[in-house]
Amino acid sequence: MRKYVVTFVAVLMVLLTACDSKTPVATSAAATPAPRAVKDTEPAATDEYIASGPLVVENQVDVPAQRAGVVARIEADVADRVRKGQVLAELDNRQLLAERDAADAKLKSTKFELEHWQAETKVRDSDRSRDEEMFKASLITAKQLEHSQYAVEGAKFETQREEQNVRNAQQALRAMELELEKTRIIAPFDGVVARRYVRVGQKVAVSDRVFWVTALSPIDVKFTVPQELVGKLKRGDQVSVITPSMPGKPHGARITIVSPVVDPSSGTFEVQARLADSAADLLPGMTVNIRIPKNR
């Protein structure tokens, strides 16, 4: 029995010694992580909205041929500046010139005929006055006087007929002159020739494109903005237009049109602004960026 007690005491002492050797070692507190520095390259909140859209001009059309024919002359080419009414090209008009000359001759002939009947009317009116005096003197009969009166009335009707013939001849001549004008391709407004679709000797039909003429000013920019800006943009507001070729040179523009409706498919509405100036880096058809301040 004593032997078991001694053994138990020995085991207990060994266990107590092992517990003392596992005394926890003091550790330093975990270091608090330093705040992350914000890089300068991170995007910051902006106070403007940037849109993009094309530069457009109101006067920009394809000039068509107004009648069929063969191109006889070309007076303007691509990049040429033209004035309103300037001849750009001309179709072969020799047949029309001959018909115009014939119409002019017909008009002159009709005018001469009118002048003849005007003079004839005066002569017959004079004869009637003479016959009236002779009738009063009982030198001629009433039948002869009536004959003179009828002759005057007939001459007046002939004069009126010739007046109408003159008007018809004038309108026929005018119609030929209009057809001649259609052989000349005319610039509809001041601008520049952007494209030429025909060459000398080419046959064109009615409505065929001959030239593309575009104005250079005033220049407008069309763009769309999100519906969140509804009510924040109005006519007269100032925006900045930036071209890709010269991003550091903004151009001022004022809003001229704000669409009254929102496109439900995209949630945007259309805006148009007119540039205040024209420069070498502003050409119709270019795509530009538009900066719109948000804090209006």
Residue, then its C-alpha position, 0 to 999 in steps of 0.5 A: m500500500r505504501k508503495y502505491v502512495v509513493t508512486f502517486v506522489a511522484v507522478l503528481m510532482v512530475l505533472l506540476t513541474a510540467c505545468d510550470s514549464k508551460t507558463p505563457v510568454a508575453t507577446s507584443a500587441a498586433a501592430t495596427p495596419a497603416p492607412r493605405a495612401v491614395k494614389d494620385t492616379e485614382p479618379a476623383a469625383t467630377d462636376e461635369y458630364i461628358a457627351s459626344g456627338p457629330l458636328v453638323v450644318e443645316n445647309q448640306v445637300d446633294v445637288p441633283a440633275q433637274r433634267a436628263g442630258v450629257v455633262a458638257r462642262i464642269e466648272a467646280d471641283v472638290a474643295d472649291r468654295v462656291r457662292k449661291g447661284q454659281v454654275l457648278a456644271e452644265l449639260d449639253n443645251r444646243q437643242l434647247l438653245a435652238e428651241r429657245d431662239a424659235a420661241d423668241a422669234k415667234l414672240k416677236s412675230t406675234k408682237f408685230e401682228l398685235e401692233h398691226w391690229q392695233a393700227e388697223t383698229k385705229v384706221r377702222d375707228s377713223d372710218r367709222s367717225r367719217d361715216e357717222e358724219m356722212f350719215k348725218a349729212s345723208l350721204i350714206t345709208a344706215k347699212q353702210l354706217e353699221h358696216s363701219q361699226y362692225a369693222v371696228e368691233g371686229a378689229k378690236f376682237e382681233t387685237q384682243r386675240e393677238e394680245q393673248n397670242v403674245r402672252n402665250a408666246q411669252q410663256a412659251l419663251r419663259a418655259m424654254e428659258l426655264e428648261l435652259e436653266k435646268t441644264r445648269i447645275i447651280a450652287p444652292f447656297d454659299g459653301v464648299v464642294a464636298r463631292r463630285y459624282v459626274r465627269v464630262g461626257q457622262k449621261v445623267a438622268v433626272s434626280d441623279r446626284v451631281f455634286w454634294v455641297t455643304a456649308l461651313s457655318p454655322i456649325d451645330v453639334k448634336f448629342t444625347v444626355p441621360q434623363e437625369l439631366v432633364g430640367k437641368l439644361k435649357r436653351g442658352d446654356q453654355v457648354s464646351v466642345i473639345t476636338p480630338s485633334m486639339p483637346g487643350k483648346p475648347h470651343g464655346a457653344r450655346i444650347t439651341i434645342v432641347s428635345p421635349v421627349v426622352d427616348p424610352s429605349s435608351g433613357t436619353f434625350e437629344v440636345q443641339a448646341r451652336l458653336a460661337d466661332s469657326a476654326a480650322d479644327l472644326l469641320p462638319g461631320m467630325t465627332v467631338n466631346i461636349r463638356i456639360p457642367k452638372n452644377r447648374 
